[in-house]
Amino acid sequence: MLLVELDGPAAEVEAELLTVRALCEQAGATEIRAADDPAERAGIWAGRKSAFAAVGRISPAYIVQDGVVPRTSLGAVLARIASLSAEAGIRVANVFHAGDGNLHPLVLYDDKVPGQAEAAEKVSGAILDTCLEHGGSITGEHGVGVDKSRYMPKMFGPDDLDTMQLVRCAFDPASLCNPGKIFPTPGCAARFRATAGSRTPP
């Protein structure tokens, strides 16, 4: 299901709605609904906002992934995700922001079935690889944290990562802010020793 929200003066929205309908029909839409009042609009958005919870009813566990790709690559990336899903026998429910290319594939698995969690992790990582291959990023809005730090070297070179660490160390020399997160390398205290008032690699 694709949700499209139009905003602006009534005359402009009506004109845009005709264009949106035409594009959806050309793309093979089987049904098009337009919300006629705020209550109906809120109901439609409630469905989108409940998507993650709804998936919890069809799978005992899932990994929420967060990558981003150029909008022009959405079709190719979704097709690749479908292939990865089929190859691994792991279901993937795609929830995403089509307008800005933010993908939130939900990689479904049953942690009671031996090997499924590992297979789901593999599919999850392959999705991020696919995002990078299409000029995207390993995160669109949720950040890197601990889990994705191992993917940082796939997106950035050693010099890039060192520079980012130096900037972080300048603002947080004691590594108090989210220690151990984002970077796949040791923190400031381990990487840089304070000598004579300056930080240099040990």
C-alpha atoms as an extended CHARMM CRD file, in Angstrom:
* protein
*
       202  EXT
         1         1  MET       CA              0.0000000000        0.0000000000        0.0000000000  PROA      1               0.0000000000
         2         2  LEU       CA              1.2710000000        3.4680000000       -0.8850000000  PROA      2               0.0000000000
         3         3  LEU       CA              0.1020000000        6.4990000000        1.0960000000  PROA      3               0.0000000000
         4         4  VAL       CA              0.3050000000        9.8570000000       -0.6500000000  PROA      4               0.0000000000
         5         5  GLU       CA             -0.4100000000       13.0490000000        1.2580000000  PROA      5               0.0000000000
         6         6  LEU       CA             -0.9590000000       16.3080000000       -0.6120000000  PROA      6               0.0000000000
         7         7  ASP       CA             -0.7810000000       19.6920000000        1.0510000000  PROA      7               0.0000000000
         8         8  GLY       CA             -1.5150000000       23.2180000000       -0.1080000000  PROA      8               0.0000000000
         9         9  PRO       CA             -4.3430000000       25.3800000000       -1.4610000000  PROA      9               0.0000000000
        10        10  ALA       CA             -7.4440000000       23.3930000000       -2.4680000000  PROA      10              0.0000000000
        11        11  ALA       CA             -7.1320000000       24.1800000000       -6.1970000000  PROA      11              0.0000000000
        12        12  GLU       CA             -3.4960000000       23.0910000000       -6.2190000000  PROA      12              0.0000000000
        13        13  VAL       CA             -4.2220000000       19.8840000000       -4.3190000000  PROA      13              0.0000000000
        14        14  GLU       CA             -7.0640000000       18.9840000000       -6.6930000000  PROA      14              0.0000000000
        15        15  ALA       CA             -4.7480000000       19.3890000000       -9.6710000000  PROA      15              0.0000000000
        16        16  GLU       CA             -2.0200000000       17.3370000000       -7.9980000000  PROA      16              0.0000000000
        17        17  LEU       CA             -4.5440000000       14.6530000000       -7.0780000000  PROA      17              0.0000000000
        18        18  LEU       CA             -5.3750000000       14.1360000000      -10.7510000000  PROA      18              0.0000000000
        19        19  THR       CA             -1.6720000000       13.6740000000      -11.4920000000  PROA      19              0.0000000000
        20        20  VAL       CA             -1.2190000000       11.2640000000       -8.5830000000  PROA      20              0.0000000000
        21        21  ARG       CA             -4.2260000000        9.1980000000       -9.6790000000  PROA      21              0.0000000000
        22        22  ALA       CA             -2.9180000000        9.0100000000      -13.2390000000  PROA      22              0.0000000000
        23        23  LEU       CA              0.5400000000        7.9240000000      -12.0970000000  PROA      23              0.0000000000
        24        24  CYS       CA             -0.8780000000        5.2830000000       -9.7550000000  PROA      24              0.0000000000
        25        25  GLU       CA             -3.1120000000        3.8860000000      -12.5010000000  PROA      25              0.0000000000
        26        26  GLN       CA             -0.1700000000        3.7780000000      -14.9110000000  PROA      26              0.0000000000
        27        27  ALA       CA              1.8100000000        1.8630000000      -12.2800000000  PROA      27              0.0000000000
        28        28  GLY       CA             -0.9530000000       -0.7470000000      -12.0120000000  PROA      28              0.0000000000
        29        29  ALA       CA             -2.7770000000        0.3100000000       -8.8370000000  PROA      29              0.0000000000
        30        30  THR       CA             -5.7220000000       -1.9940000000       -8.2150000000  PROA      30              0.0000000000
        31        31  GLU       CA             -7.5770000000        0.3980000000       -5.9170000000  PROA      31              0.0000000000
        32        32  ILE       CA             -7.2790000000        4.1000000000       -5.1510000000  PROA      32              0.0000000000
        33        33  ARG       CA             -8.9410000000        5.6780000000       -2.1250000000  PROA      33              0.0000000000
        34        34  ALA       CA             -9.0140000000        9.3500000000       -1.2140000000  PROA      34              0.0000000000
        35        35  ALA       CA             -9.7080000000       10.4710000000        2.3430000000  PROA      35              0.0000000000
        36        36  ASP       CA            -12.7210000000       12.7960000000        2.3830000000  PROA      36              0.0000000000
        37        37  ASP       CA            -12.3430000000       14.1580000000        5.9170000000  PROA      37              0.0000000000
        38        38  PRO       CA             -9.7850000000       14.4590000000        8.7470000000  PROA      38              0.0000000000
        39        39  ALA       CA            -11.1440000000       11.4080000000       10.5810000000  PROA      39              0.0000000000
        40        40  GLU       CA            -10.7070000000        9.1750000000        7.5430000000  PROA      40              0.0000000000
        41        41  ARG       CA             -7.2390000000       10.6040000000        6.9540000000  PROA      41              0.0000000000
        42        42  ALA       CA             -6.2910000000        9.8880000000       10.5720000000  PROA      42              0.0000000000
        43        43  GLY       CA             -7.5680000000        6.3270000000       10.2090000000  PROA      43              0.0000000000
        44        44  ILE       CA             -5.3960000000        5.7250000000        7.1520000000  PROA      44              0.0000000000
        45        45  TRP       CA             -2.3030000000        7.0670000000        8.9100000000  PROA      45              0.0000000000
        46        46  ALA       CA             -3.1070000000        4.9710000000       11.9780000000  PROA      46              0.0000000000
        47        47  GLY       CA             -2.6550000000        1.9130000000        9.7820000000  PROA      47              0.0000000000
        48        48  ARG       CA              0.8190000000        3.0380000000        8.7560000000  PROA      48              0.0000000000
        49        49  LYS       CA              1.8040000000        3.9110000000       12.3070000000  PROA      49              0.0000000000
        50        50  SER       CA              0.6740000000        0.4780000000       13.4950000000  PROA      50              0.0000000000
        51        51  ALA       CA              2.5990000000       -1.4390000000       10.8430000000  PROA      51              0.0000000000
        52        52  PHE       CA              5.4030000000       -2.6230000000       13.1130000000  PROA      52              0.0000000000
        53        53  ALA       CA              3.0080000000       -3.7870000000       15.7970000000  PROA      53              0.0000000000
        54        54  ALA       CA              0.8690000000       -5.5590000000       13.2080000000  PROA      54              0.0000000000
        55        55  VAL       CA              3.8830000000       -7.5150000000       11.9550000000  PROA      55              0.0000000000
        56        56  GLY       CA              4.3560000000       -8.7320000000       15.5280000000  PROA      56              0.0000000000
        57        57  ARG       CA              1.1250000000      -10.6780000000       15.0740000000  PROA      57              0.0000000000
        58        58  ILE       CA              2.5130000000      -12.7000000000       12.1610000000  PROA      58              0.0000000000
        59        59  SER       CA              6.0490000000      -13.2770000000       13.4120000000  PROA      59              0.0000000000
        60        60  PRO       CA              7.3700000000      -14.0030000000       16.9150000000  PROA      60              0.0000000000
        61        61  ALA       CA             10.5080000000      -11.9370000000       16.2500000000  PROA      61              0.0000000000
        62        62  TYR       CA             11.8900000000       -9.5600000000       13.6740000000  PROA      62              0.0000000000
        63        63  ILE       CA             14.8280000000       -7.2760000000       12.9650000000  PROA      63              0.0000000000
        64        64  VAL       CA             13.9610000000       -3.6790000000       12.0850000000  PROA      64              0.0000000000
        65        65  GLN       CA             16.4580000000       -2.4920000000        9.5130000000  PROA      65              0.0000000000
        66        66  ASP       CA             17.0480000000        1.1350000000        8.5610000000  PROA      66              0.0000000000
        67        67  GLY       CA             18.7840000000        2.0050000000        5.3070000000  PROA      67              0.0000000000
        68        68  VAL       CA             18.2650000000        4.7220000000        2.7590000000  PROA      68              0.0000000000
        69        69  VAL       CA             18.6030000000        4.8420000000       -1.0150000000  PROA      69              0.0000000000
        70        70  PRO       CA             17.9810000000        7.3900000000       -3.7540000000  PROA      70              0.0000000000
        71        71  ARG       CA             14.2850000000        7.3980000000       -4.6410000000  PROA      71              0.0000000000
        72        72  THR       CA             15.1590000000        6.3890000000       -8.2000000000  PROA      72              0.0000000000
        73        73  SER       CA             16.6050000000        3.1340000000       -6.8280000000  PROA      73              0.0000000000
        74        74  LEU       CA             13.5930000000        2.1230000000       -4.7170000000  PROA      74              0.0000000000
        75        75  GLY       CA             12.2090000000       -0.3300000000       -7.2610000000  PROA      75              0.0000000000
        76        76  ALA       CA             15.5300000000       -2.0870000000       -7.8310000000  PROA      76              0.0000000000
        77        77  VAL       CA             16.3140000000       -2.2750000000       -4.1140000000  PROA      77              0.0000000000
        78        78  LEU       CA             12.8800000000       -3.6580000000       -3.2080000000  PROA      78              0.0000000000
        79        79  ALA       CA             13.2840000000       -6.2680000000       -5.9580000000  PROA      79              0.0000000000
        80        80  ARG       CA             16.6710000000       -7.2520000000       -4.5340000000  PROA      80              0.0000000000
        81        81  ILE       CA             15.2070000000       -7.5070000000       -1.0220000000  PROA      81              0.0000000000
        82        82  ALA       CA             12.5380000000       -9.8430000000       -2.4030000000  PROA      82              0.0000000000
        83        83  SER       CA             15.2870000000      -11.9880000000       -3.9780000000  PROA      83              0.0000000000
        84        84  LEU       CA             17.2830000000      -12.0930000000       -0.7330000000  PROA      84              0.0000000000
        85        85  SER       CA             14.1320000000      -13.1180000000        1.1160000000  PROA      85              0.0000000000
        86        86  ALA       CA             13.3370000000      -15.9060000000       -1.3380000000  PROA      86              0.0000000000
        87        87  GLU       CA             16.9200000000      -17.2050000000       -1.4160000000  PROA      87              0.0000000000
        88        88  ALA       CA             17.1840000000      -17.3920000000        2.3700000000  PROA      88              0.0000000000
        89        89  GLY       CA             13.6270000000      -18.5290000000        3.0480000000  PROA      89              0.0000000000
        90        90  ILE       CA             13.2820000000      -15.5910000000        5.4310000000  PROA      90              0.0000000000
        91        91  ARG       CA             10.2390000000      -13.3370000000        5.0800000000  PROA      91              0.0000000000
        92        92  VAL       CA             10.7250000000       -9.5800000000        4.8280000000  PROA      92              0.0000000000
        93        93  ALA       CA              7.9460000000       -7.0400000000        5.3400000000  PROA      93              0.0000000000
        94        94  ASN       CA              8.8280000000       -3.7160000000        3.7320000000  PROA      94              0.0000000000
        95        95  VAL       CA              7.7480000000       -0.5210000000        5.4560000000  PROA      95              0.0000000000
        96        96  PHE       CA              9.3110000000        2.6340000000        4.0560000000  PROA      96              0.0000000000
        97        97  HSD       CA              9.1370000000        6.3300000000        3.2720000000  PROA      97              0.0000000000
        98        98  ALA       CA              8.8860000000        6.3300000000       -0.5090000000  PROA      98              0.0000000000
        99        99  GLY       CA              9.2120000000       10.1140000000       -0.6230000000  PROA      99              0.0000000000
       100       100  ASP       CA             12.7620000000       10.1850000000        0.7180000000  PROA      100             0.0000000000
       101       101  GLY       CA             14.0320000000        6.6430000000        0.1980000000  PROA      101             0.0000000000
       102       102  ASN       CA             14.1190000000        5.6010000000        3.8790000000  PROA      102             0.0000000000
       103       103  LEU       CA             13.6780000000        1.8340000000        4.0820000000  PROA      103             0.0000000000
       104       104  HSD       CA             12.5680000000       -0.0720000000        7.1650000000  PROA      104             0.0000000000
       105       105  PRO       CA             12.5220000000       -3.7210000000        6.0930000000  PROA      105             0.0000000000
       106       106  LEU       CA             11.3020000000       -5.9870000000        8.8760000000  PROA      106             0.0000000000
       107       107  VAL       CA             13.2340000000       -9.2580000000        8.6460000000  PROA      107             0.0000000000
       108       108  LEU       CA             10.9500000000      -11.8900000000       10.1710000000  PROA      108             0.0000000000
       109       109  TYR       CA             12.1280000000      -15.0110000000       11.9600000000  PROA      109             0.0000000000
       110       110  ASP       CA             11.2550000000      -17.4800000000       14.6980000000  PROA      110             0.0000000000
       111       111  ASP       CA             13.9440000000      -17.5600000000       17.3760000000  PROA      111             0.0000000000
       112       112  LYS       CA             12.7290000000      -21.0040000000       18.4550000000  PROA      112             0.0000000000
       113       113  VAL       CA             13.7810000000      -22.4550000000       15.0960000000  PROA      113             0.0000000000
       114       114  PRO       CA             17.5180000000      -23.2460000000       15.0620000000  PROA      114             0.0000000000
       115       115  GLY       CA             19.4220000000      -21.1350000000       12.5390000000  PROA      115             0.0000000000
       116       116  GLN       CA             16.6370000000      -18.6920000000       11.7390000000  PROA      116             0.0000000000
       117       117  ALA       CA             18.0230000000      -15.8350000000       13.8260000000  PROA      117             0.0000000000
       118       118  GLU       CA             21.4040000000      -16.1740000000       12.1150000000  PROA      118             0.0000000000
       119       119  ALA       CA             19.7610000000      -16.3430000000        8.6840000000  PROA      119             0.0000000000
       120       120  ALA       CA             17.7390000000      -13.2340000000        9.4940000000  PROA      120             0.0000000000
       121       121  GLU       CA             20.9160000000      -11.3820000000       10.5520000000  PROA      121             0.0000000000
       122       122  LYS       CA             22.5390000000      -12.3540000000        7.2720000000  PROA      122             0.0000000000
       123       123  VAL       CA             19.5880000000      -11.0850000000        5.2320000000  PROA      123             0.0000000000
       124       124  SER       CA             19.5330000000       -7.9020000000        7.3100000000  PROA      124             0.0000000000
       125       125  GLY       CA             23.2000000000       -7.2380000000        6.5460000000  PROA      125             0.0000000000
       126       126  ALA       CA             22.7280000000       -8.0270000000        2.8630000000  PROA      126             0.0000000000
       127       127  ILE       CA             19.9650000000       -5.4050000000        2.7390000000  PROA      127             0.0000000000
       128       128  LEU       CA             22.4160000000       -2.7730000000        3.9950000000  PROA      128             0.0000000000
       129       129  ASP       CA             24.9610000000       -3.9350000000        1.4120000000  PROA      129             0.0000000000
       130       130  THR       CA             22.2930000000       -3.4790000000       -1.2480000000  PROA      130             0.0000000000
       131       131  CYS       CA             21.6010000000        0.0580000000       -0.0390000000  PROA      131             0.0000000000
       132       132  LEU       CA             25.3080000000        0.9020000000       -0.3400000000  PROA      132             0.0000000000
       133       133  GLU       CA             25.5320000000       -0.6620000000       -3.8060000000  PROA      133             0.0000000000
       134       134  HSD       CA             22.7700000000        1.6900000000       -4.9690000000  PROA      134             0.0000000000
       135       135  GLY       CA             24.4000000000        4.8340000000       -3.6260000000  PROA      135             0.0000000000
       136       136  GLY       CA             22.5850000000        4.8480000000       -0.2960000000  PROA      136             0.0000000000
       137       137  SER       CA             23.5740000000        4.6630000000        3.3510000000  PROA      137             0.0000000000
       138       138  ILE       CA             23.4630000000        2.1670000000        6.2170000000  PROA      138             0.0000000000
       139       139  THR       CA             21.0660000000        4.4250000000        8.0970000000  PROA      139             0.0000000000
       140       140  GLY       CA             18.3630000000        6.7950000000        7.0080000000  PROA      140             0.0000000000
       141       141  GLU       CA             17.1700000000        8.1280000000       10.3450000000  PROA      141             0.0000000000
       142       142  HSD       CA             17.6950000000        5.7110000000       13.2320000000  PROA      142             0.0000000000
       143       143  GLY       CA             21.4760000000        6.0410000000       13.4940000000  PROA      143             0.0000000000
       144       144  VAL       CA             24.3390000000        3.5700000000       13.7820000000  PROA      144             0.0000000000
       145       145  GLY       CA             24.6160000000        2.6660000000       17.4650000000  PROA      145             0.0000000000
       146       146  VAL       CA             26.2330000000       -0.6670000000       18.3430000000  PROA      146             0.0000000000
       147       147  ASP       CA             24.6630000000       -3.0800000000       15.8850000000  PROA      147             0.0000000000
       148       148  LYS       CA             25.6150000000       -1.2330000000       12.7100000000  PROA      148             0.0000000000
       149       149  SER       CA             29.1170000000       -0.1390000000       13.7150000000  PROA      149             0.0000000000
       150       150  ARG       CA             30.5380000000       -3.1600000000       11.9030000000  PROA      150             0.0000000000
       151       151  TYR       CA             29.1020000000       -1.8100000000        8.6500000000  PROA      151             0.0000000000
       152       152  MET       CA             30.8020000000        1.5800000000        8.9600000000  PROA      152             0.0000000000
       153       153  PRO       CA             34.0290000000        0.3860000000        7.2030000000  PROA      153             0.0000000000
       154       154  LYS       CA             31.8980000000       -0.6300000000        4.2200000000  PROA      154             0.0000000000
       155       155  MET       CA             30.7820000000        2.9620000000        3.8450000000  PROA      155             0.0000000000
       156       156  PHE       CA             33.8500000000        4.8760000000        5.0250000000  PROA      156             0.0000000000
       157       157  GLY       CA             37.5800000000        4.3820000000        4.6020000000  PROA      157             0.0000000000
       158       158  PRO       CA             40.1160000000        4.2750000000        7.4670000000  PROA      158             0.0000000000
       159       159  ASP       CA             41.0180000000        7.9520000000        7.0610000000  PROA      159             0.0000000000
       160       160  ASP       CA             37.3410000000        8.9450000000        7.1800000000  PROA      160             0.0000000000
       161       161  LEU       CA             36.7700000000        6.9370000000       10.3500000000  PROA      161             0.0000000000
       162       162  ASP       CA             39.9170000000        8.3500000000       11.9900000000  PROA      162             0.0000000000
       163       163  THR       CA             38.8190000000       11.8980000000       11.1830000000  PROA      163             0.0000000000
       164       164  MET       CA             35.3610000000       11.2680000000       12.6450000000  PROA      164             0.0000000000
       165       165  GLN       CA             36.9860000000        9.8410000000       15.7790000000  PROA      165             0.0000000000
       166       166  LEU       CA             39.2250000000       12.9050000000       16.1300000000  PROA      166             0.0000000000
       167       167  VAL       CA             36.1940000000       15.1890000000       15.9400000000  PROA      167             0.0000000000
       168       168  ARG       CA             34.3850000000       13.0710000000       18.5050000000  PROA      168             0.0000000000
       169       169  CYS       CA             37.4240000000       13.0700000000       20.7980000000  PROA      169             0.0000000000
       170       170  ALA       CA             37.6780000000       16.8490000000       20.5740000000  PROA      170             0.0000000000
       171       171  PHE       CA             34.1940000000       17.1770000000       22.0390000000  PROA      171             0.0000000000
       172       172  ASP       CA             34.2400000000       14.0820000000       24.2640000000  PROA      172             0.0000000000
       173       173  PRO       CA             37.8380000000       13.2360000000       25.2430000000  PROA      173             0.0000000000
       174       174  ALA       CA             36.7480000000       10.9830000000       28.1130000000  PROA      174             0.0000000000
       175       175  SER       CA             34.4130000000        8.9330000000       25.8640000000  PROA      175             0.0000000000
       176       176  LEU       CA             31.4230000000        9.6200000000       28.1030000000  PROA      176             0.0000000000
       177       177  CYS       CA             28.9050000000       10.0750000000       25.2810000000  PROA      177             0.0000000000
       178       178  ASN       CA             27.5870000000        6.6880000000       24.0850000000  PROA      178             0.0000000000
       179       179  PRO       CA             30.8880000000        4.8530000000       24.6180000000  PROA      179             0.0000000000
       180       180  GLY       CA             31.5050000000        1.9670000000       22.2650000000  PROA      180             0.0000000000
       181       181  LYS       CA             28.8500000000        3.0610000000       19.7890000000  PROA      181             0.0000000000
       182       182  ILE       CA             28.9910000000        4.0890000000       16.1310000000  PROA      182             0.0000000000
       183       183  PHE       CA             32.6860000000        3.5030000000       15.4730000000  PROA      183             0.0000000000
       184       184  PRO       CA             34.0990000000        0.0120000000       14.9120000000  PROA      184             0.0000000000
       185       185  THR       CA             37.3920000000        1.1680000000       16.4580000000  PROA      185             0.0000000000
       186       186  PRO       CA             38.4540000000        1.8050000000       20.0790000000  PROA      186             0.0000000000
       187       187  GLY       CA             37.3910000000        5.0560000000       21.7050000000  PROA      187             0.0000000000
       188       188  CYS       CA             39.4090000000        8.1610000000       22.4240000000  PROA      188             0.0000000000
       189       189  ALA       CA             41.1610000000        6.8870000000       25.5360000000  PROA      189             0.0000000000
       190       190  ALA       CA             42.4620000000        3.8100000000       23.7170000000  PROA      190             0.0000000000
       191       191  ARG       CA             43.3520000000        5.4840000000       20.4320000000  PROA      191             0.0000000000
       192       192  PHE       CA             44.8300000000        8.7590000000       21.5410000000  PROA      192             0.0000000000
       193       193  ARG       CA             47.0830000000        9.4470000000       24.5230000000  PROA      193             0.0000000000
       194       194  ALA       CA             47.2410000000       12.9430000000       25.9910000000  PROA      194             0.0000000000
       195       195  THR       CA             50.8860000000       14.0260000000       25.8890000000  PROA      195             0.0000000000
       196       196  ALA       CA             52.0620000000       17.5530000000       26.5710000000  PROA      196             0.0000000000
       197       197  GLY       CA             48.5590000000       18.8930000000       26.0700000000  PROA      197             0.0000000000
       198       198  SER       CA             48.0770000000       17.3400000000       22.6340000000  PROA      198             0.0000000000
       199       199  ARG       CA             46.6020000000       14.0860000000       21.4070000000  PROA      199             0.0000000000
       200       200  THR       CA             48.7190000000       11.9530000000       19.1370000000  PROA      200             0.0000000000
       201       201  PRO       CA             48.3770000000        8.3440000000       18.1130000000  PROA      201             0.0000000000
       202       202  PRO       CA             50.2690000000        6.0610000000       20.5780000000  PROA      202             0.0000000000
